Amino acid sequence: MIATPDDLDQFVAGLIEDYGSHAAYARVLDTPVDVDTGFPPQSLMSAVDRNGKVGSLKYDDEGTVWYPPGDPVDDEVSYALFGNSAPWPPDSEIPLDQVKAAVNYFREHAGERWDGVDWTLWPVEGPT
């Protein structure tokens, strides 16, 4: 459980050290889940790159999925999720401090999306 910004820093450092490029879901624990999907109405997936400088965000608000675009990269962007490689949009990498700020905001504001970055809809075609 991530209860403080220090907890988040330790969690991110552990992801990088133990797993390399990896993604993790965040949800507010006292939020009820949808009986059909098993998911809460809002969730945030955060990802960190093994270099420890960039990461990505994926915010799901009742089935509408958003991400904050960064600079496009030439290589594929993907993160490990549950042991599998999960592709992300090629412009999905943003500075790691923005990823952490969004996760902390999500935690502190009961699942709300951080407004410190611009968000765009997750591409319909391509990464899921």
N, C-alpha and C positions, 0 to 999 in steps of 0.2 A: 504494500500500500504506500502510495506517495502522499504524505501529509504536509510536507514543507518543501520549499525550494532546495534545501540541502539534500533531502531525500531524492529529489529529481536529479540533482547533480550526480549523486552516487549511483543511481539507477542507470543514467546515461553512460557514465564511466564504465560500469559493469557490462553494459551491452557492447560497447566498443572493445573492451578488453577480452571478453569471453566469446563474443560472437561475430565481431566485425560489423558489416553493414546489416542492420537488423531493424525490424519494425515491432511496435507494441501498441496494443489498444488501451485506451483510457475511457473510463465511464464513471459517472457519479454513483457511488455504491447504494445510496438510498433511493435511487430512481427505479420505479417499477419497469419491468421488461414487457415487451409486447408478447402476448401469449402465442401468437402465430409464428413469429420470427425468433423469439428468444433474445432479442436485442433491445436495449433501451432506446428511447426516442432520439437521443443524441449520443454520438460517440466520436471519439477523436483517435485516429491512428497517428502516432508519431514515429518517425524513422530517423536513424542516425547513420551517417556514413563512417566507415572505418577510419577515415582520416581525422575525424573528430571536429571538422570545421563546418560541415553542412549537414542538412537533414531535410526531411519532407514532412508534410502534414496532409491528412485526409480527414475531413469533417463530414459526418453523416448526420443530417437533420431530417429524421422521419423519411428516409429514402432519397432525399436530395443530397448529392455528394459534391463537396467543394474541396478545392486545394488552392494554396497561394502560389502563383507562378513566380519562378525566379528566372535566372538566365538559362537559356537552352544549352544542353551539352551535346557533344557529338556521339558519345557512347550511350548505351542503354542504361537507364536508371532502374535499379531493382534492389529490393531489400528482402532479406530472409524473413519469412513469416510462417510459424509453425513448421519449420524445417524445409519449406519450399521457397523458391525464388518468386517474388511477386513484382511484376513490372509496374512502374510508375511513369507518368508523363515525362518527356525529356526535358521539360522546363520546370520540374517540380522541386529542384533543390534550392534551398534558401539557407542563410546563415544559421548556424546551430543556436545562437542566442535567441533568434526569433522563434525557433521550434520550442525551446524551453519556455519562453515567455507565453506562447500560446497554450502549452500544457498547464502551466501554473495558472493562467487565467481560467481555463476550462475547469480546473480543480477548485479554484476560489469562487467561481461564479456559477456553480451548479450546472455545468454543461454548456454554458454559453460560448459562442465563437468569439475569439479575440479579434479586435478591430485594428490591431497594430500592423496588419498586412492587408493587401487587397486579395480577395478570394475570387475564384472563377469556377465555373462548373467543371466537374471531372469529365474528361472526354467520353462521349458515348461509345465511340469506336476506339479501340486500343486498350490500355491498361484497365483492369477491373479491380 
